[in-house]
Amino acid sequence: MKTPKIIFTALLMCCFFTGFATIESLTGKWTGLLKTDQGDEYPLLYNFKIEGNELTGTAKTPTGDMPINDGKITGNTFTFNVIVNKMEIDHTGRFYGDSVGVDISLGDIKSHATLVRKP
């Protein structure tokens, strides 16, 4: 009876390590376009770095590159914030391999953007 348990455990371990390797692919530059309900458009550029279960890097803003703060990774989702002009902009994202969906919120204002890897 131990053989099925060993095989099941091995399969779970493979799934875990495959998921971990996938989120590691998030490292790099990602671009997108944030469209607001008012019709404004803002280019997005992030340079993500994975360090264990932490997400670090920078976000390009109108005032220059700003550090990614409080970046955390759980499975293929992540959270972080960027401070621009003393305003904390929260980000919640999901990594899909070839794209990233990110929800961006500043207080009650919420928007969604899709990011793609920058060549």
C-alpha positions as CSV (number, residue, x, y, z in Angstrom):
1,M,0.0,0.0,0.0
2,K,3.0,2.3,0.4
3,T,3.6,2.4,-3.4
4,P,0.5,4.5,-4.3
5,K,1.3,7.0,-1.5
6,I,4.9,7.4,-2.7
7,I,3.7,7.9,-6.3
8,F,1.0,10.4,-5.2
9,T,3.6,12.3,-3.0
10,A,6.0,12.4,-6.0
11,L,3.3,13.7,-8.3
12,L,2.4,16.5,-5.8
13,M,6.0,17.4,-5.5
14,C,6.4,17.7,-9.3
15,C,3.3,19.9,-9.4
16,F,4.7,22.1,-6.7
17,F,8.0,22.5,-8.3
18,T,6.5,23.1,-11.7
19,G,4.3,25.9,-10.3
20,F,7.3,27.4,-8.6
21,A,9.3,27.3,-11.8
22,T,6.5,29.0,-13.7
23,I,6.3,32.0,-11.4
24,E,10.1,32.3,-11.7
25,S,9.4,33.2,-15.3
26,L,7.8,36.4,-14.2
27,T,11.3,37.9,-13.8
28,G,11.9,40.5,-16.5
29,K,10.3,43.5,-18.2
30,W,6.6,43.7,-18.8
31,T,4.5,46.4,-20.6
32,G,0.9,47.2,-20.9
33,L,-1.6,50.1,-21.2
34,L,-3.9,51.2,-18.3
35,K,-7.2,52.6,-19.6
36,T,-9.3,54.5,-17.2
37,D,-13.1,54.9,-17.2
38,Q,-12.6,58.5,-18.2
39,G,-10.8,57.5,-21.4
40,D,-7.3,58.3,-20.2
41,E,-4.5,55.9,-21.1
42,Y,-1.2,55.4,-19.2
43,P,1.7,53.2,-20.4
44,L,2.9,50.7,-17.9
45,L,6.4,49.3,-17.6
46,Y,7.5,46.9,-14.8
47,N,10.8,45.2,-14.2
48,F,10.0,42.3,-12.0
49,K,12.5,40.3,-10.0
50,I,11.7,37.1,-8.0
51,E,13.6,36.4,-4.8
52,G,12.1,33.4,-3.1
53,N,8.5,34.2,-2.4
54,E,9.1,38.0,-2.7
55,L,8.5,40.2,-5.7
56,T,10.9,43.1,-6.1
57,G,11.9,45.4,-8.9
58,T,10.7,48.7,-10.3
59,A,7.7,50.4,-12.0
60,K,8.2,53.2,-14.5
61,T,6.2,56.3,-13.5
62,P,6.0,59.8,-14.8
63,T,8.4,60.8,-12.1
64,G,10.9,58.0,-13.0
65,D,11.5,54.4,-11.9
66,M,10.0,53.7,-8.5
67,P,10.7,50.6,-6.3
68,I,8.1,47.9,-5.9
69,N,7.2,47.6,-2.2
70,D,5.8,44.8,-0.1
71,G,5.9,42.3,-3.0
72,K,4.5,38.9,-2.1
73,I,4.0,35.8,-4.2
74,T,1.4,33.1,-3.5
75,G,1.2,30.4,-6.2
76,N,0.8,32.2,-9.5
77,T,-0.7,35.3,-7.9
78,F,1.2,38.3,-6.4
79,T,0.7,41.6,-4.7
80,F,2.8,44.7,-4.3
81,N,2.5,48.5,-4.1
82,V,4.2,51.5,-5.7
83,I,4.3,54.9,-4.1
84,V,4.0,57.8,-6.5
85,N,3.7,61.4,-5.2
86,K,3.1,60.1,-1.7
87,M,0.1,58.0,-3.0
88,E,0.2,54.2,-2.4
89,I,-1.0,52.4,-5.5
90,D,-1.8,48.7,-4.8
91,H,-1.4,46.0,-7.4
92,T,-2.8,42.5,-7.4
93,G,-1.7,40.2,-10.3
94,R,-1.9,36.8,-11.8
95,F,0.8,35.2,-13.9
96,Y,-0.4,33.3,-16.9
97,G,3.0,32.4,-18.5
98,D,2.8,34.6,-21.6
99,S,0.8,37.5,-20.0
100,V,0.0,39.0,-16.6
101,G,-3.3,40.3,-15.5
102,V,-3.0,43.1,-12.9
103,D,-5.7,44.9,-10.9
104,I,-4.5,48.4,-9.9
105,S,-6.2,50.4,-7.2
106,L,-5.7,53.8,-5.7
107,G,-8.3,54.3,-3.0
108,D,-11.7,53.6,-4.5
109,I,-10.5,53.9,-8.1
110,K,-9.8,50.4,-9.6
111,S,-8.6,49.5,-13.0
112,H,-7.4,46.3,-14.8
113,A,-4.5,45.9,-17.3
114,T,-2.9,43.1,-19.2
115,L,0.9,43.0,-19.4
116,V,3.0,41.3,-21.9
117,R,6.7,40.5,-21.8
118,K,8.8,43.3,-23.3
119,P,11.1,42.0,-26.1
